[in-house]
Amino acid sequence: MTALGRIMATSVAGTVPKESLRDAYGETLVELGSADPRLVVLDADLAGSTRTQLFGKKFPERFFDLGVMEPTLMTVAAGLALAPRTVFASTFAVFAAGQAYNQVRQAICYNRANVKIVATHGGLLVGPDGGTHQMIEDIGLMRGLPRMNVIVPADAPSTRSAVRAAAEIDGPVYLRLTRENLPRVTDGSFRFGVANRLRDGHDLTIVAVGALVARGLETATELERVGISTRVLDLASVKPVDVPALVRAARETGALLVLEEHSVETGVGALVAATVAEGYPVPVRRVGVPDVFGESGEAWAVLDHFGLSRQRILDEAWELLAQRGKVH
């Protein structure tokens, strides 16, 4: 019998109003621009979708739309940053991390340019746009770049904090946002290099990023109903990563389940598994996108189709617990 045979799963997040992470980004940009006259914003003909248009309407003299030329977007962003300016550059994740990868590497990271790349429409939740636009390799690409910081917020409040934190750090940042609205699951705090412990527990740790944090919390609630104590870590700071928190979780709970809307080959699961293997080896399971391209479909249905469903997460948690002798 599977975990769903023992537990009737319900959507905890379904009762919480969902908010737009992109709106949170655009509104925070306006706040930052009001406080810092040296802050400039760039886009690539997608300002309505990325919400940078909010900044553009307020500060048109500090907003630059480069058109459908993402490599140029990143090159100009680097030049402005070296002027020096604090620069926010936005487009879809598939263009920011894919189309313009070489410019991000050479112009921004190599020069330690103070550019904040805020990439929207990351992951499978782009839905109907299909596999060509469902960027599931970007976290791996960006965390592999020297000097690059990587953030994947779980909700609108933490997005606001992450954008502010990105503006304060002197150096490149890649901040990934989803198109879909997400439920509020955090207290809105974010710190570089610190995992946000959303729930304490001693039988299992769920480590999640982005849209999967809510599903991790739902799983922890379901497991609690049958006496399983589950710790939940929001790993919004992917790089720098909170090594002590991951090793502590391994030592204190004995197993980790990692949830991400990204390829399991190079994403957060691979990072957590490597960290734990070096620091305190325990069983680790990864729930993410398999080694395939995405497909067109309704956003949340696509997520379920590729194995990121509530059922799959609950089953993986149950099997980890069984492996440790916590359940039978």
Buried (B, 14 or more C-beta within 10 A) or exposed (E): EEBBEEBEBEEBBEEBEBBBBBBBBBBBBBBBBEEEEEBBBBBBBBBEBBBBBBBBEBBEEBBBBBEEBBBBBBBBBBBBBBEEBBBBBBBBBBBBBBBBBEBBBEBBBBBBBBBBBBBBBBBBBBBEBBBEBBBBBBBBBBBEBEEBBBBBBBBBBBBBBBBBBBBEEEBBBBBBBBBBBBBBBBEBBBEBEBBBBBBEBEBBBBBBBBBBBBBBBBBBBBBBEEEBBBBBBBBBBBBEBBBEBBBBBBEBBBBBBBBBBBBBBBBBBBBBBEBBEEBBEBBBBBBBBEEEEBBBBEBBEBBBBBBBBBEBBBBBBBBBBEEBEBBE
